[in-house]
Amino acid sequence: MTATLVKPTSPPPHVSLPQRARRLRRRGRIVALLFVLPALLLLGALVVYPVLFSVGRSFFDASGTEFVGGENYSEMFRDPATLKAVRNTAIWVVVAPALLTGLGLILAVLVEKVRWATAFKLLLFMPMAVSFLAAGIIFRLAYDEDPDKGVLNAAVVSVHDAVKGTSAYPTARARDGQGLTKDADGSYRAAASTGEPVALGLVGVPPKELPAGTEPAREAAAVPGELSGVVYLDFTPGGGGEQGKVDPGESGLPRIEVEAVRDGHTAATTTTASDGSFRFAGLDRGEYELRLPASNFAAPYEGISWLGPVLVTPAIIGAYLWIWTGFAMVLIGAGLATLPRDALEAARMDGANEWQIFRKITVPLLAPVLTVVFVTLVINVMKVFDLVYIIAPGPVQEDATVLATQMWLVSFGGGNNQGLGSALGVLLLLLVVPAMVFNLRRFRRSQR
């Protein structure tokens, strides 16, 4: 029987604690990298590659075959449409974030004193659930110039008509050769004498659109020393009748203003009765000129052209405020909830009123939150596209265009110049990056 010799095993190499810690850290980095790798690949495919491709594409011509260097960048600032887009973007950046931050601050402070604060916040935050496409369609209809469609113009027209009134006969006109002469301002005039009644016939008024309470017209009776007459609808239902003469069945035209003019001065003014008759008593005898002012025939007030060249950008900013006010209010309200209440109570005990507390304590303490909200909104408005493209009608699209819409129009909306469009995209990126860096730095400082 033979004995087997077993070679003794050598002890494992000694590993110091620092080396073991470094190995664990290295292993942790590798594991973390493996977990992050899918996200990094997705980020590179969706963000990094498009950015680098756009930067490279901006140095080529429209077809992408010829290298043009910085020609696209110089073309940006020679193109009037691009300059207008830069101007409109500047208006958005200055106006919209400031208004939103101010509104959010005011509403966040006021909502604390509302009994149903949660319901109020929910109501204001609800527009955030609406897509920009749907919001654009909603406001495109709300801004419609036709008062029968646009709710804003319907309200404006109602208020205007209640304050200033409206003409009942916008379509009325006189027959040619029937004694009424039309002036350049749209008024009508006719010669008259005291004691001799006149008949002023108008046409163009549908009988069904006559004011309520209208009575049949009658020939005015001659009264010595008085200037009288009748304003009537020179149209006999069913046909017949004689032009320039008050026939049976013809209606008077009530509520028409009539002026008696002599030597270029208005001697008296009156309004026709329900049967269209009028009379001036107490006038000096002689010749006069009867005048029907243009206000009797003025076209109805149609409201405000919200989507015209002048107001289209403020109108779209108004739609943007409707969507994002709740967002600003909720963020600022969250910051408001963290304020030290003892400082506010101490100020009240020292005799400070609510305005002084708001201005001297609340706003300074909320400054970091207000800054973050403002900068976030600045980044957001630089990228606004949907609202501008949907709300602005085609004829004023150029007046409302911003950098994002101009980039799309130049690249795909008919311009077919992706070199210039890529240059606009790079410009937009360069404008957004500083605001993003500022926000990230503030966030890091707040974490420390």
TORKOL-4160 file (C-alpha; in steps of 0.2 Angstrom, whole numbers, padded with zeros to 4 digits, m for minus):
448
<pt num="1" X="0000" Y="0000" Z="0000"/>
<pt num="2" X="0007" Y="0016" Z="m0006"/>
<pt num="3" X="0006" Y="0033" Z="0003"/>
<pt num="4" X="0000" Y="0048" Z="m0008"/>
<pt num="5" X="0008" Y="0064" Z="m0004"/>
<pt num="6" X="m0003" Y="0080" Z="m0004"/>
<pt num="7" X="0005" Y="0096" Z="m0009"/>
<pt num="8" X="0000" Y="0109" Z="0003"/>
<pt num="9" X="m0010" Y="0124" Z="m0006"/>
<pt num="10" X="m0003" Y="0141" Z="m0005"/>
<pt num="11" X="m0013" Y="0154" Z="0005"/>
<pt num="12" X="m0023" Y="0167" Z="m0006"/>
<pt num="13" X="m0014" Y="0183" Z="m0009"/>
<pt num="14" X="m0017" Y="0196" Z="0004"/>
<pt num="15" X="m0029" Y="0210" Z="m0002"/>
<pt num="16" X="m0028" Y="0226" Z="0007"/>
<pt num="17" X="m0044" Y="0235" Z="0012"/>
<pt num="18" X="m0041" Y="0250" Z="0000"/>
<pt num="19" X="m0039" Y="0238" Z="m0015"/>
<pt num="20" X="m0055" Y="0229" Z="m0010"/>
<pt num="21" X="m0064" Y="0245" Z="m0009"/>
<pt num="22" X="m0057" Y="0250" Z="m0027"/>
<pt num="23" X="m0063" Y="0234" Z="m0034"/>
<pt num="24" X="m0080" Y="0236" Z="m0027"/>
<pt num="25" X="m0082" Y="0253" Z="m0033"/>
<pt num="26" X="m0076" Y="0247" Z="m0051"/>
<pt num="27" X="m0088" Y="0233" Z="m0051"/>
<pt num="28" X="m0102" Y="0245" Z="m0045"/>
<pt num="29" X="m0098" Y="0257" Z="m0060"/>
<pt num="30" X="m0098" Y="0243" Z="m0072"/>
<pt num="31" X="m0115" Y="0237" Z="m0065"/>
<pt num="32" X="m0122" Y="0255" Z="m0066"/>
<pt num="33" X="m0116" Y="0257" Z="m0083"/>
<pt num="34" X="m0124" Y="0241" Z="m0089"/>
<pt num="35" X="m0141" Y="0248" Z="m0082"/>
<pt num="36" X="m0138" Y="0265" Z="m0089"/>
<pt num="37" X="m0132" Y="0259" Z="m0106"/>
<pt num="38" X="m0150" Y="0257" Z="m0114"/>
<pt num="39" X="m0155" Y="0274" Z="m0109"/>
<pt num="40" X="m0138" Y="0281" Z="m0115"/>
<pt num="41" X="m0141" Y="0272" Z="m0132"/>
<pt num="42" X="m0158" Y="0279" Z="m0133"/>
<pt num="43" X="m0153" Y="0297" Z="m0128"/>
<pt num="44" X="m0139" Y="0296" Z="m0141"/>
<pt num="45" X="m0151" Y="0290" Z="m0155"/>
<pt num="46" X="m0164" Y="0303" Z="m0151"/>
<pt num="47" X="m0155" Y="0318" Z="m0145"/>
<pt num="48" X="m0136" Y="0318" Z="m0148"/>
<pt num="49" X="m0136" Y="0311" Z="m0166"/>
<pt num="50" X="m0150" Y="0323" Z="m0172"/>
<pt num="51" X="m0141" Y="0337" Z="m0165"/>
<pt num="52" X="m0124" Y="0333" Z="m0173"/>
<pt num="53" X="m0133" Y="0329" Z="m0189"/>
<pt num="54" X="m0142" Y="0346" Z="m0189"/>
<pt num="55" X="m0126" Y="0355" Z="m0186"/>
<pt num="56" X="m0117" Y="0346" Z="m0200"/>
<pt num="57" X="m0132" Y="0348" Z="m0212"/>
<pt num="58" X="m0132" Y="0367" Z="m0208"/>
<pt num="59" X="m0116" Y="0369" Z="m0218"/>
<pt num="60" X="m0123" Y="0362" Z="m0234"/>
<pt num="61" X="m0135" Y="0369" Z="m0247"/>
<pt num="62" X="m0154" Y="0365" Z="m0249"/>
<pt num="63" X="m0150" Y="0348" Z="m0258"/>
<pt num="64" X="m0137" Y="0343" Z="m0246"/>
<pt num="65" X="m0124" Y="0340" Z="m0259"/>
<pt num="66" X="m0114" Y="0356" Z="m0259"/>
<pt num="67" X="m0104" Y="0363" Z="m0244"/>
<pt num="68" X="m0108" Y="0381" Z="m0242"/>
<pt num="69" X="m0100" Y="0385" Z="m0225"/>
<pt num="70" X="m0108" Y="0398" Z="m0215"/>
<pt num="71" X="m0119" Y="0404" Z="m0230"/>
<pt num="72" X="m0135" Y="0397" Z="m0221"/>
<pt num="73" X="m0131" Y="0407" Z="m0205"/>
<pt num="74" X="m0129" Y="0423" Z="m0215"/>
<pt num="75" X="m0144" Y="0420" Z="m0225"/>
<pt num="76" X="m0154" Y="0418" Z="m0209"/>
<pt num="77" X="m0151" Y="0437" Z="m0204"/>
<pt num="78" X="m0154" Y="0443" Z="m0222"/>
<pt num="79" X="m0171" Y="0434" Z="m0223"/>
<pt num="80" X="m0186" Y="0446" Z="m0218"/>
<pt num="81" X="m0197" Y="0432" Z="m0212"/>
<pt num="82" X="m0183" Y="0425" Z="m0201"/>
<pt num="83" X="m0180" Y="0442" Z="m0194"/>
<pt num="84" X="m0198" Y="0443" Z="m0190"/>
<pt num="85" X="m0198" Y="0426" Z="m0182"/>
<pt num="86" X="m0183" Y="0432" Z="m0171"/>
<pt num="87" X="m0193" Y="0447" Z="m0166"/>
<pt num="88" X="m0208" Y="0437" Z="m0162"/>
<pt num="89" X="m0198" Y="0425" Z="m0152"/>
<pt num="90" X="m0191" Y="0439" Z="m0142"/>
<pt num="91" X="m0208" Y="0446" Z="m0138"/>
<pt num="92" X="m0213" Y="0428" Z="m0132"/>
<pt num="93" X="m0198" Y="0427" Z="m0121"/>
<pt num="94" X="m0200" Y="0444" Z="m0113"/>
<pt num="95" X="m0219" Y="0444" Z="m0111"/>
<pt num="96" X="m0226" Y="0426" Z="m0109"/>
<pt num="97" X="m0214" Y="0420" Z="m0094"/>
<pt num="98" X="m0216" Y="0437" Z="m0085"/>
<pt num="99" X="m0235" Y="0437" Z="m0086"/>
<pt num="100" X="m0236" Y="0418" Z="m0081"/>
<pt num="101" X="m0225" Y="0420" Z="m0067"/>
<pt num="102" X="m0234" Y="0435" Z="m0060"/>
<pt num="103" X="m0251" Y="0427" Z="m0063"/>
<pt num="104" X="m0245" Y="0411" Z="m0054"/>
<pt num="105" X="m0238" Y="0421" Z="m0040"/>
<pt num="106" X="m0254" Y="0431" Z="m0037"/>
<pt num="107" X="m0266" Y="0416" Z="m0039"/>
<pt num="108" X="m0255" Y="0405" Z="m0027"/>
<pt num="109" X="m0256" Y="0418" Z="m0014"/>
<pt num="110" X="m0274" Y="0421" Z="m0016"/>
<pt num="111" X="m0279" Y="0403" Z="m0017"/>
<pt num="112" X="m0273" Y="0401" Z="0001"/>
<pt num="113" X="m0287" Y="0412" Z="0007"/>
<pt num="114" X="m0301" Y="0402" Z="m0004"/>
<pt num="115" X="m0311" Y="0389" Z="0005"/>
<pt num="116" X="m0311" Y="0377" Z="m0009"/>
<pt num="117" X="m0293" Y="0379" Z="m0013"/>
<pt num="118" X="m0291" Y="0361" Z="m0020"/>
<pt num="119" X="m0305" Y="0363" Z="m0032"/>
<pt num="120" X="m0299" Y="0380" Z="m0038"/>
<pt num="121" X="m0282" Y="0373" Z="m0041"/>
<pt num="122" X="m0289" Y="0359" Z="m0051"/>
<pt num="123" X="m0299" Y="0370" Z="m0061"/>
<pt num="124" X="m0284" Y="0381" Z="m0066"/>
<pt num="125" X="m0273" Y="0366" Z="m0069"/>
<pt num="126" X="m0286" Y="0357" Z="m0080"/>
<pt num="127" X="m0280" Y="0366" Z="m0096"/>
<pt num="128" X="m0263" Y="0357" Z="m0094"/>
<pt num="129" X="m0272" Y="0341" Z="m0098"/>
<pt num="130" X="m0277" Y="0348" Z="m0115"/>
<pt num="131" X="m0265" Y="0345" Z="m0129"/>
<pt num="132" X="m0258" Y="0360" Z="m0138"/>
<pt num="133" X="m0267" Y="0354" Z="m0154"/>
<pt num="134" X="m0284" Y="0354" Z="m0146"/>
<pt num="135" X="m0281" Y="0371" Z="m0137"/>
<pt num="136" X="m0276" Y="0378" Z="m0153"/>
<pt num="137" X="m0292" Y="0373" Z="m0161"/>
<pt num="138" X="m0302" Y="0379" Z="m0146"/>
<pt num="139" X="m0295" Y="0396" Z="m0147"/>
<pt num="140" X="m0295" Y="0397" Z="m0166"/>
<pt num="141" X="m0314" Y="0396" Z="m0164"/>
<pt num="142" X="m0315" Y="0408" Z="m0149"/>
<pt num="143" X="m0305" Y="0421" Z="m0159"/>
<pt num="144" X="m0316" Y="0419" Z="m0175"/>
<pt num="145" X="m0321" Y="0436" Z="m0182"/>
<pt num="146" X="m0339" Y="0431" Z="m0185"/>
<pt num="147" X="m0349" Y="0435" Z="m0169"/>
<pt num="148" X="m0360" Y="0420" Z="m0173"/>
<pt num="149" X="m0344" Y="0409" Z="m0171"/>
<pt num="150" X="m0331" Y="0417" Z="m0160"/>
<pt num="151" X="m0336" Y="0419" Z="m0142"/>
<pt num="152" X="m0325" Y="0434" Z="m0139"/>
<pt num="153" X="m0332" Y="0444" Z="m0153"/>
<pt num="154" X="m0349" Y="0439" Z="m0148"/>
<pt num="155" X="m0346" Y="0447" Z="m0131"/>
<pt num="156" X="m0337" Y="0462" Z="m0138"/>
<pt num="157" X="m0351" Y="0465" Z="m0150"/>
<pt num="158" X="m0364" Y="0463" Z="m0137"/>
<pt num="159" X="m0356" Y="0476" Z="m0126"/>
<pt num="160" X="m0353" Y="0488" Z="m0140"/>
<pt num="161" X="m0371" Y="0487" Z="m0146"/>
<pt num="162" X="m0377" Y="0490" Z="m0128"/>
<pt num="163" X="m0367" Y="0505" Z="m0125"/>
<pt num="164" X="m0367" Y="0513" Z="m0143"/>
<pt num="165" X="m0382" Y="0505" Z="m0151"/>
<pt num="166" X="m0383" Y="0498" Z="m0168"/>
<pt num="167" X="m0391" Y="0503" Z="m0185"/>
<pt num="168" X="m0407" Y="0495" Z="m0189"/>
<pt num="169" X="m0405" Y="0498" Z="m0207"/>
<pt num="170" X="m0388" Y="0493" Z="m0213"/>
<pt num="171" X="m0394" Y="0488" Z="m0230"/>
<pt num="172" X="m0406" Y="0502" Z="m0234"/>
<pt num="173" X="m0403" Y="0513" Z="m0249"/>
<pt num="174" X="m0413" Y="0526" Z="m0259"/>
<pt num="175" X="m0420" Y="0523" Z="m0277"/>
<pt num="176" X="m0411" Y="0533" Z="m0290"/>
<pt num="177" X="m0421" Y="0548" Z="m0296"/>
<pt num="178" X="m0433" Y="0548" Z="m0281"/>
<pt num="179" X="m0428" Y="0564" Z="m0273"/>
<pt num="180" X="m0414" Y="0558" Z="m0261"/>
<pt num="181" X="m0396" Y="0561" Z="m0265"/>
<pt num="182" X="m0382" Y="0551" Z="m0257"/>
<pt num="183" X="m0367" Y="0560" Z="m0250"/>
<pt num="184" X="m0349" Y="0553" Z="m0250"/>
<pt num="185" X="m0351" Y="0549" Z="m0231"/>
<pt num="186" X="m0366" Y="0538" Z="m0234"/>
<pt num="187" X="m0379" Y="0550" Z="m0228"/>
<pt num="188" X="m0394" Y="0555" Z="m0239"/>
<pt num="189" X="m0402" Y="0573" Z="m0242"/>
<pt num="190" X="m0417" Y="0580" Z="m0250"/>
<pt num="191" X="m0425" Y="0597" Z="m0252"/>
<pt num="192" X="m0440" Y="0602" Z="m0242"/>
<pt num="193" X="m0450" Y="0617" Z="m0237"/>
<pt num="194" X="m0461" Y="0621" Z="m0222"/>
<pt num="195" X="m0479" Y="0617" Z="m0225"/>
<pt num="196" X="m0475" Y="0605" Z="m0238"/>
<pt num="197" X="m0474" Y="0587" Z="m0232"/>
<pt num="198" X="m0461" Y="0575" Z="m0240"/>
<pt num="199" X="m0460" Y="0557" Z="m0243"/>
<pt num="200" X="m0443" Y="0549" Z="m0242"/>
<pt num="201" X="m0444" Y="0531" Z="m0249"/>
<pt num="202" X="m0430" Y="0518" Z="m0246"/>
<pt num="203" X="m0428" Y="0501" Z="m0252"/>
<pt num="204" X="m0416" Y="0486" Z="m0248"/>
<pt num="205" X="m0424" Y="0482" Z="m0231"/>
<pt num="206" X="m0431" Y="0464" Z="m0230"/>
<pt num="207" X="m0449" Y="0466" Z="m0222"/>
<pt num="208" X="m0445" Y="0452" Z="m0210"/>
<pt num="209" X="m0431" Y="0462" Z="m0203"/>
<pt num="210" X="m0441" Y="0478" Z="m0199"/>
<pt num="211" X="m0440" Y="0482" Z="m0180"/>
<pt num="212" X="m0454" Y="0476" Z="m0169"/>
<pt num="213" X="m0469" Y="0488" Z="m0168"/>
<pt num="214" X="m0467" Y="0494" Z="m0186"/>
<pt num="215" X="m0484" Y="0501" Z="m0192"/>
<pt num="216" X="m0490" Y="0505" Z="m0210"/>
<pt num="217" X="m0484" Y="0521" Z="m0217"/>
<pt num="218" X="m0496" Y="0536" Z="m0220"/>
<pt num="219" X="m0494" Y="0551" Z="m0231"/>
<pt num="220" X="m0490" Y="0566" Z="m0219"/>
<pt num="221" X="m0502" Y="0579" Z="m0218"/>
<pt num="222" X="m0498" Y="0597" Z="m0223"/>
<pt num="223" X="m0496" Y="0608" Z="m0207"/>
<pt num="224" X="m0493" Y="0627" Z="m0210"/>
<pt num="225" X="m0476" Y="0632" Z="m0203"/>
<pt num="226" X="m0471" Y="0615" Z="m0199"/>
<pt num="227" X="m0458" Y="0604" Z="m0208"/>
<pt num="228" X="m0465" Y="0586" Z="m0209"/>
<pt num="229" X="m0464" Y="0570" Z="m0219"/>
<pt num="230" X="m0462" Y="0551" Z="m0218"/>
<pt num="231" X="m0448" Y="0539" Z="m0221"/>
<pt num="232" X="m0455" Y="0523" Z="m0228"/>
<pt num="233" X="m0451" Y="0506" Z="m0236"/>
<pt num="234" X="m0455" Y="0510" Z="m0254"/>
<pt num="235" X="m0460" Y="0492" Z="m0258"/>
<pt num="236" X="m0477" Y="0484" Z="m0259"/>
<pt num="237" X="m0478" Y="0466" Z="m0253"/>
<pt num="238" X="m0484" Y="0455" Z="m0268"/>
<pt num="239" X="m0479" Y="0468" Z="m0281"/>
<pt num="240" X="m0488" Y="0483" Z="m0288"/>
<pt num="241" X="m0488" Y="0501" Z="m0281"/>
<pt num="242" X="m0480" Y="0516" Z="m0287"/>
<pt num="243" X="m0462" Y="0521" Z="m0284"/>
<pt num="244" X="m0459" Y="0537" Z="m0274"/>
<pt num="245" X="m0477" Y="0536" Z="m0267"/>
<pt num="246" X="m0484" Y="0529" Z="m0251"/>
<pt num="247" X="m0495" Y="0515" Z="m0256"/>
<pt num="248" X="m0506" Y="0505" Z="m0245"/>
<pt num="249" X="m0497" Y="0490" Z="m0237"/>
<pt num="250" X="m0480" Y="0499" Z="m0237"/>
<pt num="251" X="m0472" Y="0500" Z="m0220"/>
<pt num="252" X="m0465" Y="0515" Z="m0211"/>
<pt num="253" X="m0447" Y="0515" Z="m0205"/>
<pt num="254" X="m0446" Y="0519" Z="m0187"/>
<pt num="255" X="m0431" Y="0525" Z="m0177"/>
<pt num="256" X="m0423" Y="0534" Z="m0191"/>
<pt num="257" X="m0414" Y="0550" Z="m0187"/>
<pt num="258" X="m0419" Y="0565" Z="m0197"/>
<pt num="259" X="m0410" Y="0582" Z="m0197"/>
<pt num="260" X="m0416" Y="0599" Z="m0203"/>
<pt num="261" X="m0402" Y="0608" Z="m0211"/>
<pt num="262" X="m0401" Y="0626" Z="m0216"/>
<pt num="263" X="m0386" Y="0636" Z="m0222"/>
<pt num="264" X="m0375" Y="0622" Z="m0218"/>
<pt num="265" X="m0380" Y="0621" Z="m0200"/>
<pt num="266" X="m0392" Y="0608" Z="m0192"/>
<pt num="267" X="m0407" Y="0618" Z="m0186"/>
<pt num="268" X="m0416" Y="0603" Z="m0178"/>
<pt num="269" X="m0415" Y="0584" Z="m0176"/>
<pt num="270" X="m0429" Y="0572" Z="m0173"/>
<pt num="271" X="m0433" Y="0553" Z="m0175"/>
<pt num="272" X="m0446" Y="0544" Z="m0185"/>
<pt num="273" X="m0461" Y="0537" Z="m0176"/>
<pt num="274" X="m0467" Y="0519" Z="m0178"/>
<pt num="275" X="m0476" Y="0523" Z="m0194"/>
<pt num="276" X="m0460" Y="0532" Z="m0201"/>
<pt num="277" X="m0468" Y="0550" Z="m0199"/>
<pt num="278" X="m0458" Y="0565" Z="m0192"/>
<pt num="279" X="m0461" Y="0583" Z="m0189"/>
<pt num="280" X="m0451" Y="0598" Z="m0184"/>
<pt num="281" X="m0461" Y="0612" Z="m0175"/>
<pt num="282" X="m0455" Y="0629" Z="m0171"/>
<pt num="283" X="m0444" Y="0631" Z="m0186"/>
<pt num="284" X="m0443" Y="0647" Z="m0196"/>
<pt num="285" X="m0452" Y="0647" Z="m0212"/>
<pt num="286" X="m0443" Y="0644" Z="m0228"/>
<pt num="287" X="m0432" Y="0631" Z="m0237"/>
<pt num="288" X="m0423" Y="0617" Z="m0228"/>
<pt num="289" X="m0413" Y="0602" Z="m0232"/>
<pt num="290" X="m0418" Y="0586" Z="m0224"/>
<pt num="291" X="m0403" Y="0575" Z="m0220"/>
<pt num="292" X="m0403" Y="0556" Z="m0215"/>
<pt num="293" X="m0386" Y="0554" Z="m0207"/>
<pt num="294" X="m0375" Y="0539" Z="m0212"/>
<pt num="295" X="m0377" Y="0532" Z="m0194"/>
<pt num="296" X="m0394" Y="0526" Z="m0199"/>
<pt num="297" X="m0386" Y="0515" Z="m0212"/>
<pt num="298" X="m0370" Y="0510" Z="m0204"/>
<pt num="299" X="m0364" Y="0492" Z="m0205"/>
<pt num="300" X="m0366" Y="0482" Z="m0189"/>
<pt num="301" X="m0351" Y="0482" Z="m0178"/>
<pt num="302" X="m0341" Y="0466" Z="m0182"/>
<pt num="303" X="m0330" Y="0466" Z="m0167"/>
<pt num="304" X="m0311" Y="0465" Z="m0166"/>
<pt num="305" X="m0299" Y="0456" Z="m0178"/>
<pt num="306" X="m0291" Y="0445" Z="m0165"/>
<pt num="307" X="m0281" Y="0436" Z="m0178"/>
<pt num="308" X="m0276" Y="0450" Z="m0189"/>
<pt num="309" X="m0258" Y="0455" Z="m0192"/>
<pt num="310" X="m0258" Y="0467" Z="m0177"/>
<pt num="311" X="m0266" Y="0456" Z="m0163"/>
<pt num="312" X="m0262" Y="0439" Z="m0169"/>
<pt num="313" X="m0246" Y="0437" Z="m0158"/>
<pt num="314" X="m0254" Y="0444" Z="m0142"/>
<pt num="315" X="m0269" Y="0433" Z="m0145"/>
<pt num="316" X="m0259" Y="0417" Z="m0146"/>
<pt num="317" X="m0249" Y="0422" Z="m0130"/>
<pt num="318" X="m0267" Y="0423" Z="m0122"/>
<pt num="319" X="m0270" Y="0405" Z="m0127"/>
<pt num="320" X="m0253" Y="0400" Z="m0120"/>
<pt num="321" X="m0257" Y="0409" Z="m0103"/>
<pt num="322" X="m0273" Y="0399" Z="m0102"/>
<pt num="323" X="m0264" Y="0383" Z="m0103"/>
<pt num="324" X="m0249" Y="0386" Z="m0092"/>
<pt num="325" X="m0256" Y="0397" Z="m0078"/>
<pt num="326" X="m0261" Y="0382" Z="m0068"/>
<pt num="327" X="m0243" Y="0375" Z="m0070"/>
<pt num="328" X="m0235" Y="0391" Z="m0063"/>
<pt num="329" X="m0248" Y="0393" Z="m0049"/>
<pt num="330" X="m0245" Y="0375" Z="m0043"/>
<pt num="331" X="m0226" Y="0376" Z="m0043"/>
<pt num="332" X="m0226" Y="0393" Z="m0034"/>
<pt num="333" X="m0240" Y="0387" Z="m0022"/>
<pt num="334" X="m0228" Y="0372" Z="m0017"/>
<pt num="335" X="m0214" Y="0384" Z="m0013"/>
<pt num="336" X="m0227" Y="0395" Z="m0004"/>
<pt num="337" X="m0231" Y="0380" Z="0007"/>
<pt num="338" X="m0213" Y="0379" Z="0013"/>
<pt num="339" X="m0211" Y="0397" Z="0019"/>
<pt num="340" X="m0208" Y="0399" Z="0038"/>
<pt num="341" X="m0225" Y="0404" Z="0045"/>
<pt num="342" X="m0217" Y="0411" Z="0060"/>
<pt num="343" X="m0209" Y="0425" Z="0049"/>
<pt num="344" X="m0226" Y="0429" Z="0042"/>
<pt num="345" X="m0234" Y="0429" Z="0059"/>
<pt num="346" X="m0220" Y="0440" Z="0067"/>
<pt num="347" X="m0223" Y="0453" Z="0053"/>
<pt num="348" X="m0241" Y="0453" Z="0056"/>
<pt num="349" X="m0238" Y="0456" Z="0075"/>
<pt num="350" X="m0226" Y="0470" Z="0071"/>
<pt num="351" X="m0241" Y="0479" Z="0062"/>
<pt num="352" X="m0237" Y="0475" Z="0044"/>
<pt num="353" X="m0252" Y="0474" Z="0032"/>
<pt num="354" X="m0254" Y="0460" Z="0019"/>
<pt num="355" X="m0247" Y="0470" Z="0005"/>
<pt num="356" X="m0231" Y="0474" Z="0015"/>
<pt num="357" X="m0229" Y="0456" Z="0020"/>
<pt num="358" X="m0231" Y="0450" Z="0002"/>
<pt num="359" X="m0219" Y="0463" Z="m0005"/>
<pt num="360" X="m0206" Y="0462" Z="0008"/>
<pt num="361" X="m0206" Y="0444" Z="0015"/>
<pt num="362" X="m0216" Y="0432" Z="0003"/>
<pt num="363" X="m0208" Y="0438" Z="m0014"/>
<pt num="364" X="m0190" Y="0438" Z="m0007"/>
<pt num="365" X="m0192" Y="0421" Z="0001"/>
<pt num="366" X="m0200" Y="0414" Z="m0015"/>
<pt num="367" X="m0186" Y="0421" Z="m0026"/>
<pt num="368" X="m0178" Y="0405" Z="m0030"/>
<pt num="369" X="m0194" Y="0396" Z="m0034"/>
<pt num="370" X="m0199" Y="0411" Z="m0045"/>
<pt num="371" X="m0183" Y="0410" Z="m0054"/>
<pt num="372" X="m0184" Y="0392" Z="m0058"/>
<pt num="373" X="m0202" Y="0394" Z="m0064"/>
<pt num="374" X="m0197" Y="0409" Z="m0075"/>
<pt num="375" X="m0182" Y="0401" Z="m0083"/>
<pt num="376" X="m0192" Y="0385" Z="m0086"/>
<pt num="377" X="m0206" Y="0395" Z="m0095"/>
<pt num="378" X="m0192" Y="0404" Z="m0105"/>
<pt num="379" X="m0186" Y="0387" Z="m0112"/>
<pt num="380" X="m0204" Y="0382" Z="m0115"/>
<pt num="381" X="m0209" Y="0397" Z="m0125"/>
<pt num="382" X="m0193" Y="0396" Z="m0136"/>
<pt num="383" X="m0199" Y="0380" Z="m0142"/>
<pt num="384" X="m0218" Y="0385" Z="m0145"/>
<pt num="385" X="m0224" Y="0378" Z="m0161"/>
<pt num="386" X="m0242" Y="0370" Z="m0161"/>
<pt num="387" X="m0251" Y="0385" Z="m0155"/>
<pt num="388" X="m0243" Y="0397" Z="m0168"/>
<pt num="389" X="m0246" Y="0385" Z="m0182"/>
<pt num="390" X="m0264" Y="0381" Z="m0178"/>
<pt num="391" X="m0271" Y="0397" Z="m0172"/>
<pt num="392" X="m0263" Y="0409" Z="m0185"/>
<pt num="393" X="m0273" Y="0409" Z="m0201"/>
<pt num="394" X="m0263" Y="0407" Z="m0217"/>
<pt num="395" X="m0263" Y="0425" Z="m0223"/>
<pt num="396" X="m0255" Y="0431" Z="m0206"/>
<pt num="397" X="m0244" Y="0415" Z="m0203"/>
<pt num="398" X="m0229" Y="0425" Z="m0207"/>
<pt num="399" X="m0234" Y="0439" Z="m0195"/>
<pt num="400" X="m0236" Y="0427" Z="m0181"/>
<pt num="401" X="m0221" Y="0415" Z="m0185"/>
<pt num="402" X="m0208" Y="0411" Z="m0172"/>
<pt num="403" X="m0191" Y="0402" Z="m0174"/>
<pt num="404" X="m0199" Y="0384" Z="m0172"/>
<pt num="405" X="m0213" Y="0387" Z="m0185"/>
<pt num="406" X="m0200" Y="0396" Z="m0196"/>
<pt num="407" X="m0189" Y="0381" Z="m0195"/>
<pt num="408" X="m0203" Y="0369" Z="m0200"/>
<pt num="409" X="m0209" Y="0381" Z="m0214"/>
<pt num="410" X="m0192" Y="0383" Z="m0222"/>
<pt num="411" X="m0188" Y="0364" Z="m0220"/>
<pt num="412" X="m0204" Y="0355" Z="m0224"/>
<pt num="413" X="m0218" Y="0368" Z="m0226"/>
<pt num="414" X="m0214" Y="0373" Z="m0244"/>
<pt num="415" X="m0197" Y="0380" Z="m0243"/>
<pt num="416" X="m0188" Y="0363" Z="m0245"/>
<pt num="417" X="m0172" Y="0370" Z="m0239"/>
<pt num="418" X="m0166" Y="0359" Z="m0225"/>
<pt num="419" X="m0149" Y="0367" Z="m0224"/>
<pt num="420" X="m0157" Y="0384" Z="m0219"/>
<pt num="421" X="m0169" Y="0375" Z="m0208"/>
<pt num="422" X="m0155" Y="0366" Z="m0199"/>
<pt num="423" X="m0146" Y="0382" Z="m0196"/>
<pt num="424" X="m0162" Y="0389" Z="m0188"/>
<pt num="425" X="m0163" Y="0373" Z="m0177"/>
<pt num="426" X="m0145" Y="0376" Z="m0172"/>
<pt num="427" X="m0149" Y="0394" Z="m0168"/>
<pt num="428" X="m0164" Y="0389" Z="m0157"/>
<pt num="429" X="m0153" Y="0376" Z="m0148"/>
<pt num="430" X="m0140" Y="0389" Z="m0144"/>
<pt num="431" X="m0153" Y="0401" Z="m0137"/>
<pt num="432" X="m0161" Y="0387" Z="m0126"/>
<pt num="433" X="m0144" Y="0380" Z="m0119"/>
<pt num="434" X="m0140" Y="0395" Z="m0108"/>
<pt num="435" X="m0157" Y="0394" Z="m0100"/>
<pt num="436" X="m0155" Y="0375" Z="m0097"/>
<pt num="437" X="m0138" Y="0377" Z="m0090"/>
<pt num="438" X="m0144" Y="0391" Z="m0078"/>
<pt num="439" X="m0158" Y="0380" Z="m0072"/>
<pt num="440" X="m0147" Y="0365" Z="m0069"/>
<pt num="441" X="m0134" Y="0375" Z="m0059"/>
<pt num="442" X="m0148" Y="0382" Z="m0048"/>
<pt num="443" X="m0155" Y="0365" Z="m0045"/>
<pt num="444" X="m0137" Y="0358" Z="m0040"/>
<pt num="445" X="m0135" Y="0373" Z="m0028"/>
<pt num="446" X="m0152" Y="0369" Z="m0020"/>
<pt num="447" X="m0147" Y="0351" Z="m0018"/>
<pt num="448" X="m0131" Y="0356" Z="m0008"/>
